[in-house]
Amino acid sequence: MAQEQDLDLVEVAPQADPPVCRIMDYGKYKYEQAVQKKEARKKQSLVVVKEMKMRPKIDTHDYETKKGHVVRFLQQGAKVKMTIMFRGRETVHPELGQRLLDRLAEEVSDIAKVDTPPKLDGRNMTMVLSPHKDSVPNKPQQQRQPTRTRRNQSRPPKQEPEAVPEEESEKKPARPIKVTRAEGG
């Protein structure tokens, strides 16, 4: 029957009693399976974990800069692993790191929640923050427009050379090409 219809006879369940076979176009079936797998891969989301490291005696400006990076990572939809690194006598005072991580968690609480609370692991204290679902903006895929570099911005657009009559072009000798070399490379 399969040969008459120019299709394939495919054994679907060989362990069944009796074995189950099906008449189908096997190439088309494999293609449809591949398309379904591709669609499933498009829909799944990849969880990205970014890490930000600090020291317990961090200055306020450095703290604000790091906090800005954390906020940017969270708004992009990535999880953030905060690490406080202790050195020397700093390991005696883990409460300083705990206080720093709690302060950060409180300041970004509107866009993130604490996945893993602060815990001491050897000489490091870690905490994981994950973004709230509503704080991550869903950006539609945009067509990237070519950006102009700084070099191209200052240069005026190229103009086509004016047509020179053949009589005049024959009179002028060709100018030699000037070659320059970069020094010091």
Rosetta silent file (secondary structure, phi, psi, omega in degrees, C-alpha in Angstrom):
SEQUENCE: MAQEQDLDLVEVAPQADPPVCRIMDYGKYKYEQAVQKKEARKKQSLVVVKEMKMRPKIDTHDYETKKGHVVRFLQQGAKVKMTIMFRGRETVHPELGQRLLDRLAEEVSDIAKVDTPPKLDGRNMTMVLSPHKDSVPNKPQQQRQPTRTRRNQSRPPKQEPEAVPEEESEKKPARPIKVTRAEGG
SCORE:     score description
SCORE:     0.000 S_00000001
   1 L     0.000  -39.787 -178.532    0.000    0.000    0.000 S_00000001
   2 L   -66.191  -40.116 -179.629    2.853    2.402    0.851 S_00000001
   3 L   -67.579  -36.215  178.729    4.600    1.768   -2.472 S_00000001
   4 L   -63.733  -37.188 -178.704    1.373    2.375   -4.394 S_00000001
   5 L   -89.352   -0.135 -178.918    0.945    5.766   -2.707 S_00000001
   6 L    58.600   44.635  177.758    4.685    6.547   -3.078 S_00000001
   7 L  -123.973 -178.921 -178.725    5.030    6.943    0.715 S_00000001
   8 E  -106.359  149.274  174.297    7.102    5.287    3.455 S_00000001
   9 E   -99.974  111.132 -173.532    6.095    2.519    5.866 S_00000001
  10 E  -112.614  130.453  177.409    7.326    3.671    9.300 S_00000001
  11 E   -82.125  112.189 -174.326    7.361    1.493   12.410 S_00000001
  12 E   -85.940  -47.528 -178.206    5.919    3.727   15.140 S_00000001
  13 E  -130.053   89.928 -177.183    5.842    1.392   18.178 S_00000001
  14 L   -69.550  -25.819 -177.468    8.086   -1.664   17.719 S_00000001
  15 L   -84.110   -7.140  178.805    7.594   -2.910   21.308 S_00000001
  16 L   -73.499  159.722  179.674    3.780   -3.063   21.016 S_00000001
  17 L  -121.193  106.809   -1.274    2.095   -6.390   20.355 S_00000001
  18 L   -77.677  159.552  179.350    1.519   -6.412   17.374 S_00000001
  19 L   -58.705  142.644 -176.990    4.059   -3.741   16.243 S_00000001
  20 E   -98.615  127.312  177.439    2.411   -0.531   15.038 S_00000001
  21 E  -120.908  159.396 -177.622    3.312    0.815   11.566 S_00000001
  22 E  -140.995  143.840  176.767    2.180    3.914    9.760 S_00000001
  23 E   -97.005  117.889 -178.311    2.138    5.004    6.128 S_00000001
  24 E  -156.759  167.447  172.816    3.574    8.530    5.830 S_00000001
  25 L   -86.268  102.817 -172.122    6.029   10.737    4.003 S_00000001
  26 H   -66.776  -36.913  177.960    8.998   10.298    6.358 S_00000001
  27 H   -61.650  -43.233  178.742   11.036   13.182    4.918 S_00000001
  28 H   -65.709  -38.728  178.978    8.164   15.592    5.457 S_00000001
  29 H   -61.982  -45.976  179.692    7.685   14.239    9.002 S_00000001
  30 H   -63.048  -40.083  179.397   11.392   14.809    9.864 S_00000001
  31 H   -62.715  -45.623 -179.465   11.221   18.342    8.430 S_00000001
  32 H   -64.130  -37.201  176.611    8.151   19.210   10.521 S_00000001
  33 H   -62.677  -42.811  179.649    9.851   17.857   13.660 S_00000001
  34 H   -63.880  -39.789  178.953   12.910   20.052   12.983 S_00000001
  35 H   -64.834  -40.985  179.317   10.688   23.124   12.486 S_00000001
  36 H   -64.288  -40.233  178.250    8.883   22.417   15.782 S_00000001
  37 H   -64.315  -39.745 -179.973   12.208   22.099   17.638 S_00000001
  38 H   -64.301  -42.653  178.598   13.402   25.382   16.126 S_00000001
  39 H   -64.185  -39.973  179.280   10.217   27.166   17.217 S_00000001
  40 H   -64.222  -38.376  178.772   10.558   25.749   20.740 S_00000001
  41 H   -66.738  -34.714  179.179   14.146   27.040   20.941 S_00000001
  42 H   -65.237  -37.394 -174.092   13.000   30.520   19.887 S_00000001
  43 H   -79.518  -22.891 -178.204   10.399   30.671   22.660 S_00000001
  44 L   -76.731  148.846 -178.872   12.660   29.549   25.499 S_00000001
  45 L  -107.388  143.153 -179.234   14.511   32.214   27.421 S_00000001
  46 L   -97.350  124.779 -179.159   18.140   32.008   28.401 S_00000001
  47 L   -85.630  120.300  179.877   18.862   33.025   31.985 S_00000001
  48 L  -104.223  132.717  177.809   21.971   35.190   32.139 S_00000001
  49 E  -114.030  116.864  176.319   23.759   35.658   35.458 S_00000001
  50 E   -99.219  148.817 -179.872   25.992   38.715   35.770 S_00000001
  51 E  -118.587  137.876  176.438   28.358   39.077   38.697 S_00000001
  52 E  -125.990  127.143 -177.912   29.285   42.267   40.512 S_00000001
  53 E  -108.756  143.284  177.947   32.085   42.234   43.087 S_00000001
  54 E  -139.945  167.650  172.561   32.622   44.697   45.926 S_00000001
  55 L  -112.400  155.205 -177.749   34.757   45.068   49.016 S_00000001
  56 L   -65.413  -25.915 -179.104   33.238   45.808   52.450 S_00000001
  57 L   -99.316   40.857 -176.868   35.052   49.181   52.698 S_00000001
  58 L   -73.009  143.328  179.531   33.724   50.488   49.350 S_00000001
  59 L   -76.598  161.130 -175.770   33.427   54.273   48.938 S_00000001
  60 H   -64.558  -41.038 -178.863   30.003   55.858   48.330 S_00000001
  61 H   -66.592  -42.058  178.376   30.749   56.917   44.743 S_00000001
  62 H   -64.381  -38.443  177.953   32.070   53.473   43.841 S_00000001
  63 H   -62.319  -45.043 -179.618   29.015   51.906   45.487 S_00000001
  64 H   -63.459  -38.868  178.125   26.663   54.122   43.458 S_00000001
  65 H   -63.197  -47.121  179.498   28.501   53.232   40.237 S_00000001
  66 H   -63.667  -39.132  178.716   28.257   49.502   40.972 S_00000001
  67 H   -63.218  -37.560  176.738   24.596   49.903   41.927 S_00000001
  68 H   -62.255  -40.527  176.697   23.982   51.600   38.553 S_00000001
  69 H   -63.636  -42.205  179.779   25.526   48.608   36.769 S_00000001
  70 H   -61.629  -44.137  179.769   23.347   46.238   38.819 S_00000001
  71 H   -61.971  -43.326  179.436   20.207   48.224   37.923 S_00000001
  72 H   -61.904  -44.574  178.857   21.155   48.159   34.227 S_00000001
  73 H   -61.311  -42.976 -179.266   21.726   44.376   34.312 S_00000001
  74 H   -65.868  -38.285  178.921   18.392   43.827   36.064 S_00000001
  75 H   -69.203  -23.634  175.297   16.545   46.016   33.543 S_00000001
  76 L   -80.552   -7.679  177.382   18.056   43.924   30.747 S_00000001
  77 L    96.743    9.135 -179.239   16.490   40.853   32.370 S_00000001
  78 L   -92.699  151.450  170.755   19.650   39.257   33.775 S_00000001
  79 E   -79.961  154.111 -179.241   20.089   37.878   37.261 S_00000001
  80 E  -125.928  126.648  175.736   22.848   39.509   39.302 S_00000001
  81 E  -101.330  113.862  179.245   25.156   37.696   41.706 S_00000001
  82 E   -92.012  131.189 -179.766   26.583   40.152   44.232 S_00000001
  83 E  -126.034  126.941  172.546   29.876   39.141   45.833 S_00000001
  84 E  -104.661  121.769 -177.490   31.544   40.864   48.765 S_00000001
  85 E   -99.563  125.908  178.696   35.213   39.870   48.968 S_00000001
  86 L  -103.357  139.500  176.499   36.853   39.898   52.395 S_00000001
  87 L  -131.816  140.741  174.583   40.633   40.101   52.846 S_00000001
  88 H    59.775 -127.649 -176.745   42.744   39.789   55.941 S_00000001
  89 H   -71.238  -10.868  178.686   41.122   41.182   59.094 S_00000001
  90 H   -64.020  -26.103 -178.456   37.946   42.019   57.149 S_00000001
  91 H   -65.225  -20.041  179.581   36.871   38.362   57.531 S_00000001
  92 H   -72.591  -21.388 -176.261   36.350   39.001   61.261 S_00000001
  93 L  -119.701   69.347  178.833   33.517   41.443   60.454 S_00000001
  94 H   -68.185  -17.151  179.589   31.104   39.742   58.029 S_00000001
  95 H   -64.458  -24.406  176.607   28.302   41.983   59.336 S_00000001
  96 H   -66.694  -43.552  177.072   29.779   44.835   57.234 S_00000001
  97 H   -66.608  -40.518  178.208   29.243   42.814   54.063 S_00000001
  98 H   -59.507  -44.515 -179.769   25.796   41.721   55.259 S_00000001
  99 H   -63.152  -41.551 -179.608   24.839   45.362   55.844 S_00000001
 100 H   -64.259  -44.902 -179.971   26.107   46.365   52.384 S_00000001
 101 H   -67.648  -39.213  177.557   24.148   43.608   50.603 S_00000001
 102 H   -63.408  -40.082  178.219   20.983   44.352   52.598 S_00000001
 103 H   -62.265  -44.386  179.419   21.302   48.043   51.687 S_00000001
 104 H   -63.927  -44.088 -179.870   21.654   47.189   47.986 S_00000001
 105 H   -60.963  -38.457  179.358   18.694   44.779   48.105 S_00000001
 106 H   -68.754  -38.959 -177.016   16.544   47.473   49.711 S_00000001
 107 H   -72.580  -26.848  179.094   17.570   50.124   47.149 S_00000001
 108 L  -106.635   16.514 -176.277   16.751   47.919   44.114 S_00000001
 109 L   -63.666  -23.045  179.981   13.675   46.295   45.677 S_00000001
 110 L   -73.698  -22.902  179.329   11.355   48.080   43.216 S_00000001
 111 L  -116.633   -8.126 -176.860   12.922   46.259   40.222 S_00000001
 112 E  -145.302  159.165  174.500   14.383   43.106   41.819 S_00000001
 113 E  -124.689  158.280 -178.617   13.841   40.518   44.484 S_00000001
 114 E   -83.194  115.323  176.434   16.387   38.543   46.483 S_00000001
 115 E   -78.524  -51.429  179.608   16.680   35.007   45.068 S_00000001
 116 E  -121.801  118.699 -178.661   19.375   33.808   47.428 S_00000001
 117 E   -65.768  162.015 -178.416   19.837   35.727   50.677 S_00000001
 118 E   -58.995  131.387  176.001   23.373   36.782   51.673 S_00000001
 119 E  -141.751  145.871 -178.111   25.485   33.873   52.881 S_00000001
 120 E   -86.522  127.892  179.968   29.139   33.597   53.791 S_00000001
 121 E  -130.584   91.064 -177.392   31.130   31.158   51.690 S_00000001
 122 L    70.477 -119.721 -179.450   34.749   31.110   52.820 S_00000001
 123 L   -96.432    4.932 -179.018   36.187   34.597   52.235 S_00000001
 124 E  -121.356  147.796  172.166   33.256   35.737   50.079 S_00000001
 125 E  -117.471  127.788 -175.381   29.676   36.647   50.862 S_00000001
 126 E  -122.012  153.831  175.975   27.215   36.184   47.991 S_00000001
 127 E  -149.513  142.139  179.601   23.633   37.145   47.237 S_00000001
 128 E  -115.320  128.668  177.142   21.608   36.621   44.031 S_00000001
 129 E  -110.099  140.346  174.909   19.081   39.172   42.773 S_00000001
 130 E  -127.886  144.651 -175.771   16.547   38.460   40.036 S_00000001
 131 E   -72.793  149.702  171.120   14.409   41.041   38.221 S_00000001
 132 L   -69.628  147.781 -177.769   10.661   41.343   38.681 S_00000001
 133 H   -63.241  -35.581 -177.327    8.824   40.259   35.531 S_00000001
 134 H   -78.770  -14.057 -178.687    7.049   43.599   35.166 S_00000001
 135 H   -87.589  -10.574  179.572   10.275   45.637   35.483 S_00000001
 136 L   -92.358  114.094  179.776   11.878   44.111   32.369 S_00000001
 137 L   -73.567  135.540  176.826   10.743   46.032   29.283 S_00000001
 138 L   -88.179  104.736 -179.136    9.948   43.843   26.283 S_00000001
 139 L   -87.368  129.378  173.582   11.741   45.556   23.427 S_00000001
 140 L   -69.951  148.696  179.060   10.573   44.706   19.927 S_00000001
 141 L   -64.089  120.091 -178.608   13.374   43.628   17.610 S_00000001
 142 L  -103.676  150.504  174.080   14.469   46.791   15.844 S_00000001
 143 L   -75.153  126.168  178.633   16.315   47.086   12.588 S_00000001
 144 L   -76.812  127.938  176.517   19.788   48.376   13.394 S_00000001
 145 L   -93.690  141.800 -179.450   20.647   51.458   11.481 S_00000001
 146 L   -63.572  132.463  179.675   24.281   51.934   10.609 S_00000001
 147 L   -93.946  148.778  179.818   25.876   54.374   13.007 S_00000001
 148 L   -90.353  133.535  177.966   28.341   56.969   11.877 S_00000001
 149 L   -80.387  168.102 -179.124   31.714   56.866   13.516 S_00000001
 150 H   -60.348  -38.236 -179.136   33.476   59.949   14.762 S_00000001
 151 H   -61.957  -42.238 -176.865   35.816   59.859   11.780 S_00000001
 152 H   -74.885  -24.591 -175.610   32.906   59.877    9.306 S_00000001
 153 H   -69.256  -35.997 -175.871   30.991   62.650   11.082 S_00000001
 154 H   -83.590  -15.789 -176.757   33.577   65.348   10.486 S_00000001
 155 L   -85.743  130.991  177.544   34.198   64.442    6.859 S_00000001
 156 L   -70.089  156.846 -179.738   31.952   66.110    4.280 S_00000001
 157 L   -62.492  146.848 -179.017   30.122   63.791    1.866 S_00000001
 158 L   -67.555  141.128  176.791   32.097   62.736   -1.177 S_00000001
 159 L  -113.829  143.680  178.564   31.413   64.643   -4.342 S_00000001
 160 L   -69.840  136.778  177.983   31.769   63.225   -7.788 S_00000001
 161 L   -66.208  145.123 -178.897   34.645   64.806   -9.741 S_00000001
 162 L   -71.078  147.641  179.688   33.515   67.078  -12.484 S_00000001
 163 L   -70.487  128.383 -179.798   33.838   65.771  -15.995 S_00000001
 164 L  -106.295  131.873  178.137   36.941   67.201  -17.687 S_00000001
 165 L   -58.435  149.838 -175.424   36.998   67.416  -21.469 S_00000001
 166 H   -61.263  -32.622 -178.095   39.462   64.977  -23.032 S_00000001
 167 H   -62.671  -43.115 -177.680   41.574   67.761  -24.522 S_00000001
 168 H   -72.962  -35.795 -177.657   42.395   69.257  -21.090 S_00000001
 169 H   -68.404  -27.895  179.825   43.045   65.909  -19.403 S_00000001
 170 H   -73.713  -29.203 -177.603   45.668   65.011  -21.982 S_00000001
 171 H   -72.221  -35.570 -176.170   47.650   68.213  -21.338 S_00000001
 172 L   -82.030  130.850  175.173   48.089   67.651  -17.554 S_00000001
 173 L   -73.443  151.714 -179.714   50.712   65.089  -16.514 S_00000001
 174 L   -69.302  136.358  178.642   49.552   62.456  -14.023 S_00000001
 175 L   -79.780  139.523  177.666   50.421   63.292  -10.412 S_00000001
 176 L   -69.496  150.160  179.952   52.493   60.709   -8.560 S_00000001
 177 L   -79.064  130.721 -179.109   50.738   58.922   -5.709 S_00000001
 178 L   -90.585  125.652 -178.850   51.950   60.077   -2.304 S_00000001
 179 L  -112.320  127.759  177.198   52.653   57.203    0.100 S_00000001
 180 L  -117.946  152.757  179.348   52.965   57.862    3.833 S_00000001
 181 L  -118.461  143.307  176.274   53.995   55.450    6.553 S_00000001
 182 L   -78.218  131.317 -179.212   52.806   55.316   10.105 S_00000001
 183 L   -88.968  143.041  169.847   55.716   55.844   12.472 S_00000001
 184 L    85.030  -23.415  178.929   56.317   53.755   15.539 S_00000001
 185 L    -2.532    0.000    0.000   53.621   51.063   14.906 S_00000001
